[in-house]
Amino acid sequence: MEKPKSETLVIVGMSGGVDSSVTAALLKEEGYKVVGLFMKNWEEFDEHGVCQSSKEYADVVAVCEKLDIPYYSVDFIAEYKDQVFNQFVEEYKQGFTPNPDVLCNREIKFKVFFEKAMVLGADFLATGHYCQSKEIDGEYRLVKGADPLKDQSYFLYTIKSNILKKVLFPIGHLPKTEVRALAAKYDLATKEKKDSTGICFIGERNFKNFLSNYVTFENGNFETLEGVVVGRHTGATYYTLGQRKGLGLGGQGEPWFVVGKDMLRNVVIVERGEFHPHMYADTLTATDLSFTSGLWTKPLPFKCKAKVRYRQKDQACTVTKIEGDKIFVEFDEAQRAITPRQSVVFYDGDICLGGAMIESAGPSYFEMKKDFSATSTSDH
């Protein structure tokens, strides 16, 4: 027999932002027993002596006191550094462009933070993510958020069904505009707070300056696929596939774009034109498979949709083969700048099936490999 809402303890993961603030307010209004829990993952003072996490916690306190709910702070700085940040830095050293949000959700928010909430007696953990969960055929499945511009299922594909069963996403069915309106209605301290952007531990700081504290960079050449030197760069690690801005390459003709990197020679490979064929591939191989149900149960080959970066529209594809934790995918149309160590995430309609980390892309990368004796980043 289910508990009445008044006896059902929901611990809300509160970040100091408007989304988690409204999440707590909605649950309180529904009659749940709500507790706010702030997760401290990073502690660093800026040039003005201000600690961002302290500012965020102050907003959590203000919101919780307005809602008249208890609040606490938990410290996962060591876990975050060990399981997220160190891997982020290591992958940048190898020339990849990692996405720490996927790791943070898997290792911190829906692992150690979730476990902490359960130890504290929570019936549910609630977060302000723009996604939903639905019970389908006896299993809880991750479903896209209703606001297509805010859907965060791409970053949450590693959550398993047994965790989803104990997680609530109270704003997943709402557009962002309505969430803002609700914050104003409840007169929350975060009602006019800007959305956070970028990587949490970098914040508003210059990315290159931050990264240079942890990764050593050396100047090197921009080269074409034919090996013609067209300029100098400040460190191959800074650049990512498909990049146009910040290259500092001029001259007449179409703009230059990054089409590859040769980390052993510290070379960034560039070509002119947004639609250069070496930036496109229609197949990929990915590893570290993770599916909501734990297993892939669809007969192969299986047609579905996928995306290789956040905010990309779903792309028609076919999962052709699965070998252990490796998956092989063919797209109906060639995809631009498929980037190793970014995620490919699979969808069946609005249901997020799961995803994997991209290991390598198709023919355009292999053709490029022939032009260089050294190993490119797609081979790591």
BELNORNOR-V8039 format. One record per residue. SS is DSSP state (H for helix, E for strand, C for the rest). PHI is phi as a letter, one per 30 degrees, with the letter a starting at -180 (none if undefined). Layout:
ss: (SS;SS)
phi: (PHI;PHI)
This chain:
ss: (C;C;C;C;H;H;H;C;E;E;E;E;E;E;C;C;C;H;H;H;H;H;H;H;H;H;H;H;H;H;C;C;E;E;E;E;E;E;E;E;C;C;C;C;E;C;C;C;C;C;E;H;H;H;H;H;H;H;H;H;H;H;H;H;H;H;H;C;C;E;E;E;E;E;E;C;H;H;H;H;H;H;H;H;H;H;H;H;H;H;H;H;H;C;C;C;C;C;C;H;H;H;H;H;H;H;H;H;H;H;H;H;H;H;H;H;H;H;H;C;C;C;C;E;E;E;C;C;C;C;E;E;E;E;E;E;C;C;E;E;E;E;E;E;C;C;C;C;C;C;C;C;H;H;H;C;C;C;C;C;H;H;H;H;C;C;E;E;C;C;C;C;C;C;C;H;H;H;H;H;H;H;H;H;H;C;C;C;C;C;C;C;C;C;C;C;C;C;C;C;C;C;C;C;C;C;H;H;H;H;H;C;C;C;C;C;C;C;C;E;E;E;E;C;C;C;C;C;E;E;E;E;E;C;C;H;H;H;C;C;C;C;C;C;C;C;C;C;C;C;C;C;C;C;C;E;E;E;E;E;E;E;C;C;C;C;E;E;E;E;E;E;C;C;C;C;H;H;H;E;E;E;E;E;E;E;E;E;E;E;E;C;C;C;C;C;C;C;C;C;C;E;E;E;E;E;E;C;C;C;C;C;C;C;E;E;E;E;E;E;E;E;E;C;C;E;E;E;E;E;E;E;E;E;E;E;C;C;C;C;C;C;E;E;E;E;E;E;C;C;E;E;E;E;E;E;E;E;E;E;E;C;H;H;H;H;H;H;H;H;C;C;C;C;C;C;H;H;H;C)
phi: (none;d;d;d;e;d;c;c;d;c;c;c;d;c;c;j;c;d;d;d;d;d;e;d;d;d;d;d;d;d;j;d;d;c;b;c;b;c;c;c;c;b;b;a;c;d;d;c;i;c;c;d;d;d;d;d;d;d;d;d;e;d;d;d;d;d;d;h;b;d;b;b;b;b;c;b;d;d;d;d;d;d;c;b;d;d;d;e;d;d;d;d;d;d;j;d;c;d;b;d;d;d;d;d;d;d;c;c;d;c;b;d;d;d;d;d;d;d;d;d;j;d;d;b;c;b;b;c;d;d;a;b;b;b;d;b;h;i;b;d;b;d;b;e;d;d;d;d;d;b;e;c;e;e;d;c;d;d;d;d;e;d;d;e;e;c;b;c;b;d;c;d;c;c;d;e;e;d;d;d;d;d;d;d;d;d;h;d;d;c;d;c;d;d;d;d;b;i;d;e;d;c;i;d;d;d;d;d;d;d;d;d;d;b;b;d;c;b;d;a;c;d;b;d;e;d;i;d;d;c;l;b;c;c;k;e;e;d;c;b;e;i;d;c;d;i;d;i;c;c;j;d;j;d;d;d;b;d;c;l;b;c;d;d;c;h;c;c;c;b;b;d;j;d;c;d;e;d;c;b;a;c;b;a;b;b;b;h;e;b;b;e;d;j;b;d;c;d;d;c;d;b;d;a;c;a;b;c;a;d;i;d;d;e;c;d;a;b;d;c;a;b;b;i;c;c;b;c;b;c;c;d;b;e;c;d;h;d;c;e;i;d;c;c;b;c;b;c;i;c;d;d;d;k;a;a;c;d;c;a;c;d;e;d;d;d;d;d;d;d;d;b;d;d;d;d;d;d;c;d)
